[in-house]
């Protein structure tokens, strides 16, 4: 009987793509996917440690799996992967004896082999004391750093029918004070451009219309196999792959956005007119404490230069409130920056101390939780107002929308995104057709209604 696996993913786009890679490896090893933990022979929890309470969420999920396993009288092999696995390593096992395999962020290719070893050692008894026999105790771990950032072409099991994630940079050398990534993903390593383009071609040949290039600082890319290929040149080469209609990338660092990248966003038709520029704070003193290496004024100058070159570009950002030392005036500068830039969308968070980071080691977490919550609420209220205003300004305009999903709530409704990354929902253009037939098509949509997080419209003609 074919063994079944379930992967549950927490965190960012890179984690999602890592799960796609692990799925491909497991299917090559003879597994097939399931969405039910109770019928799975292997459950992989792919974790994220960027935000607070990541470990608590992991252990809570382990407890839920234990209960479900007891209900059916069998347990799967349990593997923990991702950033929490890399960060905590054997300490995870001390808190939970349920874990059979721990695989770090740089050792994904080892997963099938380590799972096989755990299976041979007898994993599969009940969780905990419910078992009549003492459960065997296999435990395998690989959190070693590996220089190799290659991945076998064609093995990735892509979970999205329209877009394909392609990693171009692993790790980070910047060591921003709040960020755990250098400690969980390792130092910065670039994939060869030839390997990247080959993966893009494979994804496009499989019908994926949109390519999303991933890296901790994606725009710091410099090809190790071609000195002439920086990130702007990589965008040009990806755009020449037949079948690629849209190119997105995440996440760039503002200090690496130079004239060549701005020109590439302006001039390459496939590159989406959307730029994610994580600012983190509007206060220069807080930015210095964060080790971001730019100031409020230099960030605003970058925004000016980007908008002069690409007037219709949509800008998004990340923001942290309550960073150590943040005063009321510092927070007021964050609000005034948001008013000045008018971001199309924002990911905003309360600061939380992350293990091993420079802030955790050197800076007291001196902003109260109640103050953090109040500031976050004010910031999110401001951003909501700005988004509504920007969306209302889109009513009556027409946009090309790449359809990426059918509605779960409305049988005859489609959903997609503009080149600016705004979600647009609209009725099926031709009711006699099946909604699924439209996924992957580009449709001209005229906006009729605006909400805080998305738009509604009416489809006109095909754009593809």
C-alpha positions in Angstrom: 0.0 0.0 0.0 1.3 3.5 -0.9 2.5 5.5 2.0 0.9 8.9 2.5 2.3 12.3 3.6 0.9 15.6 4.9 2.9 18.8 5.0 1.6 21.7 7.1 3.4 25.0 6.4 3.8 28.1 8.6 5.3 31.4 7.6 6.6 33.0 4.4 6.6 32.4 0.7 10.0 30.7 1.0 8.6 28.3 3.6 5.8 27.5 1.2 8.3 26.8 -1.6 10.4 24.7 0.7 7.2 22.6 1.3 6.7 22.3 -2.4 10.3 21.0 -2.7 9.9 18.5 0.2 6.6 17.3 -1.4 8.5 16.5 -4.6 11.2 14.6 -2.8 8.7 12.6 -0.9 6.7 11.7 -4.0 9.9 10.6 -5.7 10.4 8.4 -2.6 7.0 6.7 -3.2 4.7 8.7 -1.0 1.4 10.3 -2.1 -0.2 13.4 -0.6 -3.1 13.5 1.8 -4.9 16.3 3.6 -5.9 14.2 6.5 -3.4 13.6 9.4 -5.2 10.5 10.5 -4.5 8.7 7.3 -0.9 10.0 6.9 2.1 7.8 7.5 4.3 10.9 7.7 3.4 14.4 8.9 5.8 17.2 8.3 5.5 20.5 10.2 7.4 23.2 8.3 7.9 25.9 10.9 8.6 29.6 10.9 10.4 31.5 13.8 10.2 35.0 12.5 7.2 35.9 14.7 6.4 35.4 18.3 5.0 32.2 19.8 6.2 30.1 16.8 7.3 27.3 19.1 4.0 27.4 21.1 2.1 26.9 17.9 4.3 24.0 17.0 3.7 22.2 20.4 0.0 23.0 20.3 -0.2 21.3 16.9 1.8 18.3 18.1 -0.7 17.9 20.9 -3.6 17.9 18.4 -1.9 15.3 16.3 -1.3 13.1 19.3 -5.1 13.2 20.1 -6.0 12.3 16.5 -3.5 9.5 16.3 -4.9 8.0 19.5 -8.4 8.0 17.9 -7.3 5.8 15.1 -4.9 3.7 17.0 -1.8 4.5 15.0 0.7 7.4 14.6 2.6 8.8 11.7 6.3 9.5 11.7 6.6 13.2 12.7 9.1 15.5 11.2 9.7 19.1 12.1 11.5 21.2 9.5 12.0 24.9 8.8 13.3 27.8 10.9 12.3 26.6 14.4 14.0 23.2 13.6 17.1 25.0 12.6 17.0 27.4 15.5 16.2 25.0 18.3 17.6 21.6 17.1 17.8 18.9 19.8 16.0 21.2 22.3 12.7 20.5 20.5 13.1 16.8 21.4 13.6 17.6 25.1 10.2 19.2 25.1 8.4 16.7 22.9 9.2 13.1 22.6 6.7 12.8 19.8 9.2 14.2 17.2 11.0 11.6 15.2 13.0 13.7 12.7 14.3 17.3 12.8 15.5 18.8 9.5 17.0 22.3 9.3 16.4 24.9 6.6 19.6 23.9 4.7 19.1 20.1 4.8 15.8 19.6 3.1 17.2 17.1 0.6 18.0 14.8 3.6 14.3 14.4 4.6 13.4 11.2 2.8 16.5 9.4 4.0 16.0 10.5 7.7 12.3 9.5 7.5 13.3 6.1 6.1 15.7 5.5 9.0 13.0 6.5 11.5 10.5 4.0 9.9 13.0 1.2 10.0 13.6 1.8 13.7 10.0 1.1 14.5 8.1 4.4 14.6 4.4 4.0 14.3 3.3 3.2 17.9 0.8 5.3 19.8 1.7 8.7 21.1 2.3 8.9 24.8 1.0 6.7 27.5 -2.0 5.4 25.6 0.2 2.7 24.0 0.2 -0.7 25.7 3.8 -1.1 24.7 6.6 1.3 25.2 7.0 3.3 22.0 10.4 3.0 20.3 12.5 6.0 20.3 14.0 6.8 16.9 15.3 10.3 16.5 17.2 11.7 13.6 18.4 15.3 13.1 20.2 17.2 10.5 20.7 21.0 11.0 24.1 21.2 9.6 24.9 24.1 7.3 25.4 23.1 3.7 26.9 25.3 0.9 24.9 23.6 -1.9 21.8 25.6 -2.8 21.0 23.6 -5.9 17.8 21.5 -6.1 17.1 18.7 -8.6 15.2 20.2 -11.6 11.7 18.9 -12.1 11.2 17.4 -8.6 9.3 20.4 -7.0 5.6 19.6 -6.6 4.1 23.0 -7.2 0.9 23.7 -5.3 -0.3 26.7 -7.3 -1.6 26.2 -10.9 -0.7 29.8 -12.0 2.4 30.9 -10.2 5.7 29.3 -9.6 8.1 30.2 -6.7 11.8 30.1 -7.6 14.5 30.6 -5.0 17.5 32.6 -6.2 19.2 33.6 -2.9 19.4 31.6 0.4 20.4 33.2 3.7 21.4 36.7 4.6 24.5 38.6 5.7 22.8 41.9 6.9 22.0 41.0 10.5 19.3 43.5 11.0 18.9 43.8 14.8 15.4 42.3 14.9 15.8 39.6 12.4 16.4 35.9 13.0 16.9 34.9 9.4 20.7 34.9 9.4 20.6 32.5 12.3 18.0 30.1 10.7 18.8 30.4 7.0 22.6 30.8 7.2 24.9 33.2 5.3 24.0 34.5 1.9 24.4 32.0 -1.0 23.4 32.7 -4.6 22.1 30.1 -7.0 23.7 29.9 -10.5 21.8 31.9 -13.1 21.8 28.9 -15.5 20.0 26.8 -12.8 17.5 29.6 -12.1 16.6 30.1 -15.8 16.3 26.3 -16.3 13.8 26.1 -13.4 11.8 29.1 -14.7 11.7 27.4 -18.1 10.5 24.1 -16.5 7.8 26.0 -14.6 6.6 27.9 -17.7 6.5 24.7 -19.7 4.2 23.3 -17.1 1.7 26.2 -17.6 2.7 28.6 -14.9 2.2 32.1 -16.1 3.7 34.0 -13.1 7.2 33.6 -11.7 7.9 34.8 -8.2 11.7 35.1 -7.4 12.5 34.5 -3.8 15.4 35.5 -1.5 16.0 37.0 1.9 17.4 40.0 0.1 16.3 39.1 -3.4 17.7 42.2 -5.1 21.2 41.6 -3.8 21.5 38.8 -6.3 24.8 38.4 -8.2 25.2 35.3 -10.3 28.1 33.1 -9.1 28.4 31.7 -12.7 28.2 34.9 -14.6 29.8 38.2 -13.4 27.6 40.2 -15.8 24.4 39.0 -14.3 23.1 41.1 -11.4 19.4 41.2 -10.3 18.3 43.5 -13.0 19.9 41.4 -15.6 18.3 38.3 -14.1 14.9 39.9 -14.5 15.7 40.5 -18.2 16.7 36.8 -18.7 13.7 35.5 -16.9 11.4 37.7 -19.0 12.8 36.1 -22.2 11.6 32.6 -21.2 8.6 31.7 -23.4 5.3 31.5 -21.5 6.3 33.9 -18.7 3.7 36.6 -18.5 4.4 38.1 -15.1 7.4 38.3 -12.8 7.3 39.3 -9.1 10.0 39.1 -6.5 10.3 39.2 -2.7 11.7 40.5 -0.7 14.0 43.4 -1.8 15.9 45.6 0.6 15.6 49.4 0.0 19.3 50.0 0.2 19.9 47.7 -2.8 17.2 49.4 -5.0 19.4 51.2 -7.5 18.8 52.8 -11.0 19.2 49.5 -12.8 16.5 47.8 -10.9 14.1 50.8 -11.2 14.7 50.8 -14.9 14.0 47.1 -15.1 10.7 47.5 -13.3 9.9 50.4 -15.7 11.0 48.8 -19.0 10.5 45.0 -18.8 6.8 44.4 -19.6 6.6 41.1 -17.7 7.9 42.7 -14.4 4.9 43.6 -12.3 4.4 47.2 -11.4 4.5 46.5 -7.7 7.4 46.9 -5.4 7.6 45.7 -1.8 9.9 48.1 0.1 10.1 47.0 3.8 10.7 50.2 5.7 10.1 48.8 9.3 10.0 52.3 10.9 9.6 56.0 10.0 12.1 57.1 12.5 15.8 57.5 11.5 16.9 56.8 15.1 14.9 53.6 15.3 16.2 52.6 11.8 19.7 53.1 13.1 19.0 50.9 16.1 17.5 48.3 13.8 20.7 48.4 11.7 18.7 49.0 8.5 21.5 51.2 7.0 19.2 53.9 5.5 17.4 56.9 6.9 13.9 58.2 6.8 15.0 60.8 4.2 16.9 58.4 2.0 13.8 56.0 2.0 11.5 58.8 1.0 13.9 59.9 -1.7 13.9 56.3 -3.0 10.1 56.4 -3.1 10.2 59.6 -5.1 12.7 58.2 -7.6 10.7 55.0 -8.1 7.4 56.9 -8.6 9.0 59.4 -11.0 10.2 56.4 -13.2 7.0 54.3 -12.7 4.1 56.6 -11.9 1.4 53.9 -11.5 3.5 51.6 -9.4 1.9 50.0 -6.3 4.1 50.1 -3.2 3.8 47.8 -0.2 5.9 47.6 3.0 6.6 45.9 6.4 6.4 47.8 9.6 7.3 47.0 13.2 5.9 49.0 16.2 7.3 49.0 19.7 11.0 48.3 18.8 13.2 48.9 21.8 13.6 52.5 22.5 10.7 53.6 20.3 9.2 56.8 21.8 6.0 58.6 21.1 7.7 61.0 18.6 9.4 58.0 16.9 6.0 56.4 16.3 4.6 59.7 15.1 7.3 59.7 12.4 6.2 56.3 11.4 2.6 57.6 11.0 3.7 60.6 9.0 5.9 58.4 6.7 2.9 56.2 6.0 0.8 59.3 5.2 3.5 60.6 2.9 4.1 57.4 1.0 0.5 56.0 0.9 1.3 52.3 0.6 -1.1 50.1 -1.3 -0.7 47.4 1.4 1.3 46.8 4.6 2.3 43.9 6.8 2.5 45.4 10.4 3.6 43.7 13.6 4.4 44.3 17.2 8.0 43.9 18.0 8.8 40.6 19.7 12.3 39.5 20.8 13.6 36.7 18.7 16.3 34.2 19.9 20.0 35.0 19.1 19.2 38.4 17.4 21.3 41.5 18.1 18.2 43.2 19.6 17.6 40.3 22.0 21.2 40.3 23.1 21.8 44.1 23.4 18.5 46.0 23.7 15.9 45.9 26.5 12.4 45.3 25.4 11.2 48.5 27.0 8.0 49.3 25.2 5.0 47.9 27.1 2.7 45.4 25.5 -0.2 47.7 25.9 1.6 50.5 24.2 2.6 48.1 21.3 -1.0 47.1 20.9 -2.3 50.6 20.9 0.3 51.7 18.4 -0.4 48.8 16.1 -4.1 49.5 16.2 -3.5 53.2 15.3 -1.1 52.2 12.4 -3.4 49.6 11.0 -6.4 52.0 11.2 -4.4 54.6 9.2 -3.3 52.0 6.6 -6.9 50.8 6.2 -8.1 54.3 5.5 -5.4 54.8 2.9 -6.1 51.5 1.2 -9.8 52.3 1.0 -9.0 55.7 -0.6 -6.6 54.1 -3.1 -9.2 51.4 -3.9 -12.0 53.9 -4.3 -9.8 55.8 -6.8 -9.6 52.7 -8.9 -13.4 52.5 -9.4 -14.2 53.1 -13.1 -10.7 52.1 -14.3 -9.9 48.9 -16.2 -7.1 46.5 -15.3 -5.6 43.3 -16.6 -6.3 40.6 -14.0 -4.5 37.3 -14.0 -7.1 34.8 -12.7 -5.6 32.6 -10.0 -8.6 31.1 -8.3 -12.3 30.4 -8.3 -14.4 31.6 -5.5 -15.1 29.3 -2.6 -18.3 31.1 -1.6 -19.8 32.1 -5.0 -20.0 29.3 -7.6 -19.7 31.6 -10.6 -17.1 34.1 -9.4 -13.4 34.4 -10.2 -10.5 36.0 -8.4 -7.2 37.3 -9.6 -4.6 40.1 -9.2 -3.7 43.2 -11.0 0.0 43.8 -11.9 0.0 46.0 -8.8 -0.9 42.9 -6.7 -4.5 44.0 -5.8 -7.0 41.3 -5.5 -10.0 41.6 -7.8 -13.2 39.5 -7.6 -15.6 39.4 -10.6 -18.4 37.3 -12.0 -17.6 34.6 -14.6 -17.5 36.4 -18.0 -19.3 33.5 -19.8 -21.7 31.7 -17.5 -21.9 28.7 -19.9 -18.3 27.8 -19.1 -16.8 26.2 -16.1 -15.0 28.6 -13.6 -11.9 26.4 -13.5 -11.4 26.9 -17.2 -10.6 30.6 -16.5 -7.8 30.0 -14.0 -4.5 31.1 -15.6 -6.2 33.5 -18.1 -5.7 37.2 -18.2 -8.9 39.2 -18.3 -9.7 42.9 -18.7 -11.8 43.9 -15.7 -13.5 47.2 -15.0 -13.7 48.1 -11.3 -17.2 48.7 -10.0 -16.7 48.5 -6.2 -13.9 49.1 -3.6 -13.4 47.4 -0.3 -10.5 47.8 2.2 -8.7 44.6 1.0 -9.9 43.9 -2.5 -11.9 45.2 -5.5 -14.9 44.0 -7.4 -15.5 44.4 -11.1 -17.0 43.3 -14.4 -15.0 41.4 -17.0 -14.7 42.7 -20.5 -12.5 41.0 -23.0 -9.6 38.6 -22.7 -6.2 40.3 -22.5 -4.4 37.1 -23.4 
